[in-house]
Amino acid sequence: MAADNYCAVTRDCHDDEEYEILLFEKLVEEAREVRAAHISGEHLVEELADLVEVIETVKRVANISSSDIDQARTAKLETHGGFTERHILFE
């Protein structure tokens, strides 16, 4: 980070509610960075890794297992379909 003249700002959260709010803000931030990386063609893998890290943390904090998500994803695939046919539902 120092080599890029980058200064990271961190915030310690001791309050559970504040921590969860900030995690969801970070989730949106990382999703935007994935989109920007895709557009620029740079660092997409790294940005996806950051997004997955936030998702894994949200899962842990919310006590949601990978199995829970797989079951929900499978159920939604059956009712809403997936992206393999290039159909994207906007609600």
N, C-alpha and C positions, 0 to 999 in steps of 0.2 A: 504494500500500500504506500509506503513512504516513497518508493521509487517513482510512483505515478503522481507525486505531490497530492496525495489523497488523504484527507483527514476524516476519519470515521467518528461519528457521534453516537454514543450509546446512552442508554437510559436504564437504570435498574428499577425494576418494578417489584415492590413488596406487597402490593395490594392485588388480590386475585382479579378483581373486576377491571382494574386499569390494565393489568397484564393481558387479559383477554381482548380488550378493546384495541390495544396496541398490536397484538398478534394479528387481528383481522385487518388492521390498517397495513401491516407489513405484508400480509397476503395479497392485498390489492396492489401494493407497490411492486412486489415481485412479479405479479402477473403483467403489469405494465412494462416492466423491464424485459420480460420474455417477448412481449410484442415488439418492443423497440429493437431487441436483438435480432428478431426475425426480419424486421424491415431493413436493418442495417447489414444483415448477413454476418454479424460478428458476435461471438461469445454466447450463442444460443444454448449450447450444452451447459455452460456454467450458470446461465440464468435459470434454466430449467432445474438444475440441481438446487439452486437457492429456493425456488418455488416449492420443490418437493420437501426440502428441509422445513419450511414453514408449515406445510401441510402435515408433515409427520409430528411437528410440535403441537399443532392444533388438535390432532387426533389424540395425542397423549394427554393433553390438558382436559379435553372433553371426554376422556375415557372411551374412545371409539377405536375398535380394532380394525385391522385390515380386512378381516373376515366380514365385519359389519358393512364396510364400504363395498366389498365385492358382492355381497348379497343385495344391497341397495342398487348397485350398478347393474347387476343382472336383471333385477326386477324392472328397472327403468328401460333397459334394452328391450325387454319383452313388450312393454307398453308404449314406449316412445321411439324405439329404434335407436340405432347408433349413428355414427358418422361415416360408415363404410360406403354408403350410397351417396355421400356428399350432400345429404339433406341436413340443414341446420335450422333448428327451431328457435325462434326468438319469442320470448314471452314478455 
